[in-house]
Each structure stands twice: as structure tokens, then as C-alpha cells.
Amino acid sequence: MKLNLRQIRLTVLIIAFVILVGGIGYWLGGQGLTINIGGPQKITIDRITPADKDLDFSLFWTVWDRLTASYLDKTALKPQEMIYGAIKGMVASLGDPYTVFLPPQENKEAKEDLNGAFEGVGIQLGYIDEQLAVIAPLSGMPAEKVGVKAGDLILKVDEQETTDMTLPEAVSLIRGPKGTTVELTLLSQGEKEPHEVFIVRSTIIVASVEVVFLEENIAHLKLMRFGERTSDEWDEAVNQILTHQPTVQGVILDLRNNPGGYLSGSVFITSEFLSSGVVVKQENAAGNQESYSVDRQGMLLHQSLIVLVNQGSASASEIVAGALQEYKRAIIVGEKTFGKGTIQEAEDLPGGAGLHITSARWLLPSGKFIDNNGIIPDNQIKDDPTTKEDEQLREAIKVLAD
């Protein structure tokens, strides 16, 4: 089935953020208070508690008034930022690191990430046991060049502790103008002591797809992300495979360090390899499920298929790998995936702010839920970082040859 506009906006992001603020006029009102939130639209709110709500906001307004009256540095009293801070705190109370309110600049950065062009160090962020972590370093980017790895915990950014830091706050600190330096304090898996890395920021232009031909009739098809430009780049790569001589007999779909992106992208990619069937199921808070099936005629239905994954493969990439594994269309090679199985719905708010809320979870066609569990490869093999050889790719080639 085709995804409608609302469904397309559902993302499986390693960086998803949100809060439901429809009642902000009641929640954060002030006597005659008018806030310009970054554009021509303004919010005017008063101190009225809705009649159908058993709530008492007197403490909030007591603090607001005390700050306004007594705080020493009056220039620091910025009502717009105070409103944003209050909303962020309300969202943080949910305890979900992927549900976050984004002020205009942070919302802009989130969109740039999916568009594939920004200035920073080239890492995708997420959480491991509620600690800020590297989901995946982007190939060839500054972070990877200094040794940052998937699974590294980020303890500090420029000496600032990351405890309770939201994704957009971390993104804002780590990104910056090209040529500037950011210091990250990292704790790598298996290590007992943290270490510091200094990374010089650069322009990050991230291609979604890359194809390389191996041993003449094997295509190594790397999919780095599910973003705005993925479908066009994917179609171009598939055309290269179809027109290659000699005819390609085997495809290695490389999803390693792919942190995910749009849910619709996972259906699009999976449909290239399956002729029919459910790709992914979505379950909301009420337990209602909706299925997304193969929605187009795929062009790579008959080639032998290997899918490479590692701990940096998350969300949308896990949907693709999991569906292809369950239908026995592909053999999965590599390491257990990251395990992110929730879906965030993105919405733009007046003035450029953004709202991303965890609205559902996704399940594999069998109904299996992989959040925090990940996908177990059919052939488990780790890449040895002390060698130049790509052991996982070598294993994929070997499996194709058998």
C-alpha cells in the first residue's frame, strides 16, 4: 500500500524528538503575556486553568513572578527562552529520550541531518541504557577518522557532562562551524577508563547510497541512511547494477552503521527485494496495529542477497534486515544490531519549532518487537579493528560463493 503524507512523516530516527503542546495556552499562560516565537505568529496566554483539568499551576507562576521581580541580571530574563525551557522540562518528565521539543534552531538541525548536509563531526547519536552514545560514525567523516566507534558512550562534550542531556542539546553542542574543534570524552565498549578525542568540524555532506562491483558479478551496495535524497540515489545505484556487465548474480546490501531515518524509506528499500508481503507493522499505544506492505515492483528480486549489519545498524535499517531475514530472502551477516524499535512522529510548529513524539512501536512481519533486543545475524562475525581487512565483507563474499 502507498504511504500517505502523515505516514511518510513517521520516522524511525537514532535522533527523534517531541512533545504534545496543544494546550500550551493553558499550561504556560501569563497575565497578558505575549510571546513572539520566532516569526509573525504570537502566543498570548493568561493564567487560567482549564475547568476539566485537576491541575494547580500556582507554583509555576510563583516561580515565574519571583524570577521576574528578583533575579539580579534582568537581561537574562528572556520570556521566549523561559517558555521553551518549561516545555522541554515537561517533555523530559516522560523519561523518553526520543520524545523531545525542539526550538527553531534545533529543529532546523534535525532537518539538516535528514537532508544530508550540515557542519559537524559526522556521528549519529542515540542512547544506550539512557546514556548518550554514538549509534554510528559516518563513513569518511572527521569522527571516524579519529577513531570514534559505534557504541561509544559520550560522557562529556567540551567538559560539559551529558547526564540528562537531550539529543537536540547534544547535537547543538557537537555541531559547529567548519574548522572549529570539539572535545568528546568517550567510554568505548570493553574499556574501563574513558578517553578524550579532539575532532575538527567539517562540512558533512552525506550520500545515502554507494555501489561498488566486486569480483565482476557481485555488487556491494552500501546504504548509509534513509533520508530526503535516498530514493533518487537508490534508483541510480540499482540502474548501475542492472546495466553492469557481466550480469550481477549477487548483491551485498551493506547496512552497517546505518542509523535509520524515514519509515517510508524502509518500505521502499525492502520492496526492491520482495515481490509481496508485509514489511513492517506499527502498533500504537492502544495496541492497534497497522501493516505496511511491499508497495512497488522491485528490480532486484532474483539475485542472491546478503545483508551486512553491525551494532550501528538501527531503526529503519533494522526493519529492512529483519524483514528480509524473516522471509528468508537474505542471509544476514555481521553483529547484533542496535535495537531501536520505536517510531517518532514529526510536526513543525509555528515559528520554526518542532515536535517529535514517540507515538508507536514497530514490529517485524512475524510480530517480533526488537527494541533493546536488536536483530541477530544468521552468520555472526565481528570486524577486527586491528586489521585493514574487512572481515565481515569477506564473509559475505564467501557466503555468496557457497
WOPETA-V721210 format. One record per residue. N is the residue number from 0. PHI is phi as a letter, one per 20 degrees, with the letter a starting at -180 (NA if undefined). D_FIRST is the distance of its C-alpha to the first C-alpha in Angstrom with 1 decimal. Layout:
BEGIN
N,PHI,D_FIRST ; N,PHI,D_FIRST
END
This chain:
BEGIN
0,NA,0.0 ; 1,e,3.8 ; 2,e,6.5 ; 3,e,9.4 ; 4,f,12.9 ; 5,f,13.9 ; 6,f,11.3 ; 7,f,12.3 ; 8,f,15.8 ; 9,f,15.4 ; 10,d,17.4 ; 11,d,18.8 ; 12,e,22.1 ; 13,g,25.6 ; 14,c,26.8 ; 15,e,24.9 ; 16,b,27.1 ; 17,r,27.4 ; 18,a,29.1 ; 19,e,28.6 ; 20,c,31.4 ; 21,g,30.9 ; 22,d,34.4 ; 23,f,36.3 ; 24,f,38.7 ; 25,e,40.1 ; 26,f,39.8 ; 27,c,41.5 ; 28,f,43.6 ; 29,c,47.1 ; 30,f,49.8 ; 31,m,49.2 ; 32,f,47.2 ; 33,d,45.2 ; 34,d,43.0 ; 35,e,41.7 ; 36,d,38.6 ; 37,o,38.5 ; 38,a,38.1 ; 39,f,39.3 ; 40,f,37.6 ; 41,c,39.9 ; 42,d,39.7 ; 43,d,42.8 ; 44,c,43.1 ; 45,c,45.9 ; 46,e,47.0 ; 47,d,45.7 ; 48,e,44.0 ; 49,g,41.5 ; 50,f,43.2 ; 51,e,40.4 ; 52,d,40.5 ; 53,e,43.2 ; 54,c,43.6 ; 55,c,46.6 ; 56,e,46.2 ; 57,f,50.0 ; 58,f,50.0 ; 59,g,47.5 ; 60,f,49.5 ; 61,f,52.8 ; 62,f,51.6 ; 63,g,50.3 ; 64,f,53.7 ; 65,f,55.7 ; 66,f,54.0 ; 67,f,54.4 ; 68,e,58.1 ; 69,d,59.3 ; 70,f,57.3 ; 71,f,59.7 ; 72,e,57.5 ; 73,f,56.3 ; 74,f,54.5 ; 75,e,52.1 ; 76,e,51.1 ; 77,d,47.9 ; 78,g,46.2 ; 79,f,42.8 ; 80,f,42.8 ; 81,f,44.1 ; 82,f,41.2 ; 83,g,38.7 ; 84,f,40.6 ; 85,f,40.6 ; 86,f,36.8 ; 87,g,36.4 ; 88,f,38.8 ; 89,f,36.9 ; 90,f,33.6 ; 91,f,35.6 ; 92,f,36.9 ; 93,f,33.5 ; 94,m,34.2 ; 95,d,30.7 ; 96,f,31.2 ; 97,e,27.6 ; 98,d,28.0 ; 99,b,30.2 ; 100,e,31.3 ; 101,d,31.6 ; 102,f,34.4 ; 103,g,33.9 ; 104,f,35.1 ; 105,f,33.2 ; 106,f,29.9 ; 107,f,30.8 ; 108,f,31.3 ; 109,f,28.0 ; 110,f,26.2 ; 111,f,28.5 ; 112,f,27.5 ; 113,f,23.9 ; 114,f,25.2 ; 115,n,27.3 ; 116,b,30.7 ; 117,a,33.4 ; 118,d,36.9 ; 119,r,37.4 ; 120,d,37.9 ; 121,n,34.4 ; 122,c,33.3 ; 123,e,30.3 ; 124,d,31.4 ; 125,a,30.5 ; 126,c,32.5 ; 127,c,34.1 ; 128,l,35.7 ; 129,m,35.7 ; 130,d,37.5 ; 131,g,36.3 ; 132,b,35.4 ; 133,e,34.2 ; 134,f,30.7 ; 135,b,31.1 ; 136,e,33.5 ; 137,f,32.1 ; 138,g,33.4 ; 139,m,36.6 ; 140,e,36.8 ; 141,g,40.0 ; 142,f,39.1 ; 143,f,38.4 ; 144,f,41.6 ; 145,e,43.8 ; 146,n,42.3 ; 147,f,39.7 ; 148,c,37.5 ; 149,g,34.3 ; 150,n,35.4 ; 151,f,38.5 ; 152,e,39.3 ; 153,d,40.2 ; 154,e,43.3 ; 155,b,44.6 ; 156,c,43.7 ; 157,l,47.0 ; 158,m,48.9 ; 159,e,46.6 ; 160,f,45.5 ; 161,e,41.7 ; 162,g,42.1 ; 163,m,39.8 ; 164,e,38.6 ; 165,e,35.1 ; 166,g,32.7 ; 167,f,33.2 ; 168,f,36.9 ; 169,f,37.0 ; 170,g,35.0 ; 171,f,37.4 ; 172,f,40.4 ; 173,f,39.2 ; 174,f,38.1 ; 175,r,40.8 ; 176,f,42.5 ; 177,g,42.7 ; 178,n,46.0 ; 179,e,46.4 ; 180,d,46.5 ; 181,c,44.9 ; 182,d,46.2 ; 183,d,44.0 ; 184,e,45.5 ; 185,d,43.5 ; 186,c,43.7 ; 187,e,42.3 ; 188,f,41.2 ; 189,n,44.3 ; 190,e,46.7 ; 191,e,49.0 ; 192,d,50.0 ; 193,f,47.9 ; 194,b,48.5 ; 195,d,48.2 ; 196,c,46.5 ; 197,d,47.1 ; 198,d,44.2 ; 199,e,44.7 ; 200,f,41.7 ; 201,b,40.3 ; 202,f,37.6 ; 203,d,34.4 ; 204,d,32.0 ; 205,d,29.3 ; 206,f,27.5 ; 207,e,24.1 ; 208,c,24.5 ; 209,b,27.5 ; 210,c,28.2 ; 211,c,31.6 ; 212,e,32.6 ; 213,d,34.7 ; 214,l,37.0 ; 215,m,35.9 ; 216,d,33.0 ; 217,c,31.2 ; 218,d,28.8 ; 219,e,28.9 ; 220,d,25.7 ; 221,e,26.1 ; 222,d,23.3 ; 223,e,25.1 ; 224,a,22.6 ; 225,d,19.2 ; 226,c,20.3 ; 227,f,20.2 ; 228,d,21.3 ; 229,f,19.6 ; 230,f,17.0 ; 231,f,19.9 ; 232,f,22.3 ; 233,f,20.0 ; 234,g,19.6 ; 235,f,23.3 ; 236,f,24.1 ; 237,f,22.0 ; 238,f,23.8 ; 239,f,27.1 ; 240,f,26.3 ; 241,f,25.5 ; 242,e,28.7 ; 243,f,30.9 ; 244,c,33.9 ; 245,f,34.6 ; 246,g,31.1 ; 247,f,29.3 ; 248,e,29.2 ; 249,c,28.0 ; 250,c,25.9 ; 251,d,26.7 ; 252,e,23.9 ; 253,e,26.0 ; 254,d,24.4 ; 255,f,27.9 ; 256,l,28.6 ; 257,e,25.0 ; 258,e,24.8 ; 259,o,21.1 ; 260,q,19.6 ; 261,f,16.2 ; 262,g,13.5 ; 263,g,10.9 ; 264,f,13.5 ; 265,f,13.4 ; 266,f,9.8 ; 267,f,10.9 ; 268,f,14.1 ; 269,f,13.2 ; 270,f,11.0 ; 271,f,14.4 ; 272,d,16.0 ; 273,d,13.8 ; 274,e,12.9 ; 275,a,10.6 ; 276,o,10.4 ; 277,f,9.7 ; 278,e,10.6 ; 279,b,11.8 ; 280,d,12.6 ; 281,d,13.9 ; 282,c,17.0 ; 283,e,18.9 ; 284,f,22.7 ; 285,e,22.7 ; 286,n,21.1 ; 287,f,17.9 ; 288,d,14.9 ; 289,c,11.2 ; 290,d,9.0 ; 291,d,6.6 ; 292,d,5.9 ; 293,g,6.9 ; 294,c,5.1 ; 295,b,8.5 ; 296,e,11.9 ; 297,f,14.0 ; 298,d,17.7 ; 299,c,19.4 ; 300,e,18.5 ; 301,d,22.1 ; 302,f,24.3 ; 303,f,25.8 ; 304,c,24.2 ; 305,d,26.0 ; 306,d,24.5 ; 307,e,27.3 ; 308,c,27.1 ; 309,b,29.8 ; 310,f,30.5 ; 311,e,29.2 ; 312,e,25.7 ; 313,c,23.8 ; 314,l,20.6 ; 315,g,17.7 ; 316,f,19.9 ; 317,f,20.4 ; 318,f,16.7 ; 319,f,16.6 ; 320,f,20.0 ; 321,f,19.4 ; 322,f,16.2 ; 323,f,18.1 ; 324,f,21.2 ; 325,f,19.9 ; 326,e,18.5 ; 327,l,21.9 ; 328,e,20.4 ; 329,c,22.7 ; 330,e,26.0 ; 331,e,26.2 ; 332,c,29.5 ; 333,p,31.2 ; 334,d,31.7 ; 335,g,29.9 ; 336,f,27.4 ; 337,f,27.9 ; 338,n,26.0 ; 339,d,24.1 ; 340,d,21.4 ; 341,d,21.2 ; 342,d,18.9 ; 343,d,20.5 ; 344,d,19.5 ; 345,d,21.3 ; 346,b,23.1 ; 347,e,25.8 ; 348,d,28.9 ; 349,g,31.8 ; 350,n,34.2 ; 351,n,31.8 ; 352,f,31.5 ; 353,c,28.2 ; 354,c,26.8 ; 355,c,24.6 ; 356,c,24.3 ; 357,f,23.2 ; 358,d,20.8 ; 359,a,19.1 ; 360,c,19.2 ; 361,d,16.8 ; 362,c,17.2 ; 363,f,16.7 ; 364,g,14.9 ; 365,f,18.4 ; 366,n,18.7 ; 367,f,21.3 ; 368,d,22.0 ; 369,d,23.5 ; 370,g,24.9 ; 371,m,28.5 ; 372,d,28.2 ; 373,m,26.3 ; 374,d,25.3 ; 375,e,28.3 ; 376,f,28.5 ; 377,f,29.4 ; 378,d,32.3 ; 379,e,33.7 ; 380,b,35.9 ; 381,e,37.1 ; 382,e,38.0 ; 383,e,41.7 ; 384,f,42.3 ; 385,e,45.9 ; 386,d,45.1 ; 387,e,43.7 ; 388,f,41.7 ; 389,e,38.0 ; 390,f,38.3 ; 391,f,34.6 ; 392,f,33.8 ; 393,g,36.8 ; 394,f,35.5 ; 395,f,32.1 ; 396,f,34.0 ; 397,f,36.2 ; 398,f,33.3 ; 399,f,31.9 ; 400,f,35.3 ; 401,f,35.9
END
